[in-house]
Amino acid sequence: MLRVTLTIACLVAACCGPTGLAADAMESAAARGFRILRTRAYLPPDFDQAVFDQLWTNWPAPDRQVARDADLATRRHLTLVHYGLMPDPDAKDPTTVPALGHVSVAGNGWVMNCLTCHAGKVDGRVIPGLPNTHLDLQTLIEDVRRTKLRLFKAPAHLDLVSATLPLSTSRGTTNSVVFGIVLGTYRDKHMTVHLDRRPPRLIHHDMDAPPLWNVRHKSHLYCDAFAPKNPRVLMQFMLLPTNGPEKLKSWEPAFRDILAWIESLRPPKYTGTIDETLARSGRALFRQHCSSCHGTYGTTRQYPQRIVPLEIIGTDPTRLNALTAEHRQWMKTGWLSRYGKDPVVLEPQGYLAPPLDGIWATAPYFHNGSTPTLWHVLHPGQRPVVWTRKNDSFDHKRIGFVTKEFDTVPVSVTTARQRRRYFDTTKQGKSAAGHLFPDKLSESEKRAVLEFLKTL
């Protein structure tokens, strides 16, 4: 993958003087967008460095003891790993700066941004644009809230919200759709804030973040492709009431650059070995059985951006049902879609068959993250009921997570903190059912298709 880094010119461009302005003009829109993500804060701080350095005191006894005995640098590294925060790959010492996905502001505050969910790690590599499948957002904010109480620090917006609205129930996923519904509730179509409004009945459910490098192939966003692809839609999670309409509108050029950065991303190449003969056989099978939905790849690539009706795809329907008609209409008639100039789909009938570029790196699979490997995608009858990551290793045989599988959540798992490490497909919104099309293939054909998918 093309890894975007902050160059000296980008750092100079962040300054306020004439030299900074000149450097800013020399930047590409994509480089500028990445710099903006890394250096500008669009939300209030979630916590400060002092709180971060005390989070370990909330951990279960064995982990807490390891952290207590460690030096500061090691303890900070352990804290990043504990909550699934990505270390800054450009920092000489990642333990001295905020995690990738957070911006430092005055007073050592950590401000969250898009990269918290959209910068992840696979096979030991941190990659901006990759879904963060390690993130445990609910546990992080719960521990932040407890730590602030002990340190007599004021709560931030997520501390208050997470007390009543779940941020996530499984590690690596978030309740992001509901975040957007709630934030949109308090805005009229012109983005004016109305705090007297109340959210509709909410259907909480976790989503797996999609890889950002596939945005370039789409005209619409999200797994039902209802929202237009434009800079304004990217700003949905900046709609805290403290950000008034004029402030939002002044940020549009910056988010235009952020969209340019997103569309500049390319998928990472597979890090293991590929049986080229088997992959060629898999390419032919994929073209015959899969390309009508997922497109073709190579020099003659085509992507149909096809919505597959729910009754055909058969995957979990909760996401489709959770987004209200009122929310879709609000977007269609309002500022986010340029008052309808950018098309909004009011009644999507199913889910988008996504592009599969870099599919090898993006486990778990399906929109809800219910399926841990590509092998399981190709073997519908053998998808686990409950699974957890065995370790941080990459499964090069099945392509995805190395997992332990269970019929039910183990009886030893007794706390919500522990349960977040287990994906239970019997829960609402977490079904691994559907996408039964691979059942048409023989076992040898499935092996060939799996080998081909490594090449994308």
N, C-alpha and C positions, 0 to 999 in steps of 0.2 A: 504494500500500500504506500502511496505517496504520503509521507508524513510531513505535515505542515509544522514548521517551527518558527519561533519568534526570532527574527534576525536583528542585528544591531540597528538597521534602518527602522525596523518596526518600533524598537524601544525609543529611538530618537523621536519618531513620529508621535509618540505618546506625550511629548513635552508640549508646552504652551507657546514657546517662542517661535520666531520665524523659521529657524532650522527645522523644528518639528513640523511646521506647516508644509515646508517644501518636501520633506521626506514623506509626509502623508500623501501628497499629490503624486509621488512616484510609486506608491504602493498599488498593487492590483486590488480590485475590489475583494477578491477572495482572501488575500493576505490581510487586508484591512479588517475584514469580517472576523477572522480568527483572532486578530489582535484585540478587537473590540470585546469578543467573548472572554478573553483572558484578562482584560484590564478594567472594564467598566462594570459598575454595579447598578443593576436596575431594580433591585429589591432591598429591603432592610437587612442588616446582618442577622444571621441565625444564632451565632454565638461568637465568642472571642477566643483568643489563644489560651487564655487562662482556663476557660471552661473545657476546651479541647484537651488540655493537658491533665484534666481531672476526670475525664470520662471513664477511665479504667476502674475507678473506684466503685462503679456500678456493676461490674462484671461478676459472673459466677466465681466461686471461690478459687478453683484451680487457675483460671485465666487471670484472676486478680492477683494471685500470688506471684505468677510469672512476671506480670507488669510491675509489681512492687519491687521485685529484685533487680529489675532492668535499669540501665541508665536512661537518661532523657531521650536520646536519639532512638534507642531501641524501643522504648515505650511508645513514642510517637508513631513509629513504624507499625507496631502491634495494634495501635488504635486505628490506623488506616485500614489494616487488614480486617480487624474485628467488625467494622461497619461496611466494608466493601467500598471504601473511598479509594480512588485511584491516585497513586503518587504522580507528581508532576514530572513527566519524562524529560523535560528540558532543564530541570533544576539540578545544579551540581550536587546539592544535598536536599532531597525531597522532604526531609524531616524539618527543615527550617522555613518552609513556605506552606501556604494552604494547599490542600489537595487539588488536583485537577478537577474542575467543576466548581471551584470556589474562587472568589476574588477577594483580595485583602483590601480593607478600607481603614480609615483612621481609627485608632484605638484597637488595632489588631483584630477587627471584626472579620468574620468569614461570611461572605455573601454567596448564596447558591446561584448557579446559572444552568444553562441547558446541558453542559458537559457532565453534570452530576449523573444524569441518566444516559447520556449519549457519548460517553467515553468509557470504554471497557478494556478488559484484558483477556487475551486468548493465547494459550500455549506460551505463557510467560511474557507476552508483548502487550504494552498499553497502547491502544489505538484510538485516537479521537474519531468519532463517528460510529464506533462499534457500541452496541448496547452494553450497558453496565449490568452484567448478570450477577455481580457480587453484592450490589447495594442492598443494605438492610435499613431502609429509610425510617421505618416505624421505630425500630429499636434505637437508632441513633437519636431521634428527636425525643423519645421517652427518656433516654439517659441524659440528654442535654437539659431537659426540664428538671429532672431530679438534681442535677449538678448545680443549676442556677439557684434552686431553692436553698441548697446548702451554702452557697456562696453569697446569698442575698442579692442576686442579680435579677433584673426585671425580665419577664418572659418576652419572647418575640412572637411573631405571628404564627409560626409553625408550632410553637410550644402550646399555644392556646387552641389552634385548630385541631391538632392531633389528639386532644383530650376527648373529642366527640366525633371526629371524622377520621376513619382509618387511612393512614398513608400507604400502608401495604400490609398484606397478610402472609406473603411468601417472599423470601429473599430473592432479589433480582427482578422483582416486578413492583409496580406502583398502581395506586388507585387514580391514575392521572385523568381519566375521562371525567370522573366526578369532580376533580379539582376544577376543570374547565367549566363544568355546568354551574358550580357554586359561584365562581368568580364572575361568570357572565350574568348571573341572576341580578347582580347589583348594578348593572349598566343598562342604559337605554341604547338605542341604535346609534346615537351620536357619541357614546362612551361616557356620558354624564353619569355620575355615581348617585344611586338611590339606596341608602342604607335601610329604608323601611321595607324593602322587598324581602320576601322569604323564598328560599329554594324550594323546588318541587320535591316530591317523594324521590329519594335517591336510591339507586340500585348500586351498592358498592361492589366493585369487582376489580381485580388486578389485571394489568396489561403488561406485556413484554414489549419493551421499547424496540422499534424497528431500526435497522441499520440506516444511517443517514446517507450513505453513498448511493442508495437506490432512489433518492428523491429526484435526481436528475432525469430519471426515465418517466416520471409521473407528471400529470397535469393537475391531479387532485391528491389530497393528503388523507392519511389515516386508513385504518383497515377496511372501512366501508367506503372510502374515497368520496366522502360527502363534501369535504371542504376544499376550496380552491387553493392552489399553491401560490401564495403571494407573501410579501414580507409582513403584512398586518396579521395574518393568521398565526405566524410564528410568535406573536406578542401576547397570545392568550394568557400565558402564565405570568405575565407582568401586570395583570389587571387588579392588583391589590387596590383597595379604595384610596390609599395614599397617593397613587399615581393618577393624577387627574387627566382629563382628555387632552389638554394642550401639551402636557408632558409626553403622553403617548404618541401624539402626532409628531412631535419634534424628534422622536426616536426612529421614525420610519426609515430615514436614510441609512441609519446604522444597521437596522434589520434587513435592509436590502443587501447590504454588504455581507451580513451573516448568511443570508440565503445564497449569495454567490459563493461563499466558502463551502457551504453544504454541497452545492452542485459541482464544486471542484474535486470533491472526494472520489477516490477510486477504491475498490475493494482490495483487501490484502491477498497475496498469493498464498496458496496452500503450502504449509511448511514441511509436509512429509513427502514420501515418495508416491508416484502415480504410475500405475500399470497402463501405459499408453495404449496398448492393444485392447485391453478391456475397456478403457475409457472411450475409445472409438466405437466399440460395439454399443456402449451405453449411450453415446451421443445419438446414434440411429434410433435406439429404443425411446429415448427422451423425445426426440422429434416426433416420433409416431404416437406416443401416448400422453405426453405432457405439454408439448409446445403450444397447443391451441389455447391454453390458459396462461402458461408461464413464459411463453415467447421462445424465440430462437437466439442462439449466441454465436459469436464469432464475427467474421467480416460481413455477414449478411443478417445481422441481428434484427429482430423485430420484437416489440413488446405490445401486446394487444390491450393492456390495461383492462382486463376483463373482470367484471363482477360476477361471481358464481352464486346463483340463488341459494339461500339457506337450505332449502329442501334437497339440493343436490350436494352441496359441500358437507353438510351435516355436522359441522364443528359447533362449539359451544355458542348458543344464541344470545347469551347475556349481554355482551357488548353491543350488539345490534339493538337490543331492546332498551338498554339503559340510557341511551342518548335521546332526550325528549324531542318531540316534534317542535315544541316551543323554542328549544335551544337552536335547532336547525333553522327555524324561521327567523329567529333573532339574528343569526349570522347572515342570512340571505338579505335581509332588509337593512342591515347596518353597515357601519364603517369598516368592519373587518373584511367584508367582501366588496368594498367600494360601492355600497348600497345596491348590490346585486349585479354590478358590471362583471364581476368574476363569478361564474356559475356555482351555485350551491345546490347539492342534491338533497331534496327534502324527504324523499322516501326510498332510501337504498334498500334493495331487496336481498342483499347478501354481503359477502366479503370479497375484497379484492384479492385476486391471485397475484402475489407480489413478484417482482423480478427476483431472480435467484443469484445474482452476482454476489460472490463472497459468501454463499450459503454455508459453506463448511465452517465458517468462523462464528456463526450467529446463533448457536444453540443457547437456550432451548427453542423449540419450534411451535408453530401456530401463534395466533395473536395473543393468547393468554399465557404462553410459555409452558404449556402442559406436557410437552414431549421432549425428553432430554437429549435424544440423538437423531441423526438422519436415518439410522438403521430402524429406529422405532417408527419414524414417519412412514417408512417403506414396509413395515410389518405391523399393521393396525391391530391385529389380534394379540400382539405381545407387548403392547404399551403398558407400563407399570401403573398400578392403581395409586401407589404412594412411592415416591422416590426422594432421595436426598443425594447431594454431591458427596462422593466418597472422599475426594481430596481435590486439589486445584489442578490436577493433571488433565491433559487432553486425551480423549479416547480416539486414537487414529484408526482403530478398526471399525468402530461404529460411527465415528465422526460426531463428536459432541462431548458431553460430560461423562466422566467416570462416576458411576452411580451405585448406590445400594437400593434395592427394590424391595417393597413390602406389600402385603395384602391390606394392611391397615397401619395407621400411625402406631409405632411401638408404645406399649403401656408405660415405658420409662419416660416418655415425653409428656411432661405434666404442666409446663408453663407456656405462655404465648410466645415468649422469647425463643424457646426451643422449637415450638411448632413452626415458626417461620423458616426453619431450615428444612422442613419437609413439605413437599408439594403433594397435596392430597386432591386427587382428581375427582373425588366424590363431592367436593364442596361446590357451592354455587359459583358459576363463572369459571371453573377450573377443569371442566371436562376435557379429556383427551380423545373424545370420540370424533368420528367423521374423517373426511379425506380418505375414503376407502379405495380410491382408484388403483393404488399399487397392488391390490389383491388380484388384479388381472395378470400380473407378471409372475413368471416362475422364479424360483430362488436364484438361479443363475442370472436371470435377467435383472433381478433386483441388485445383485452384486455389481453388475455392469453399470447400471444407472448410478449407483452410489459412487463408483469410481469416476464416472463422468462429472458428477456434481463437485468433486474436488477441484476440477479444472476451471470452474467458473469464477 
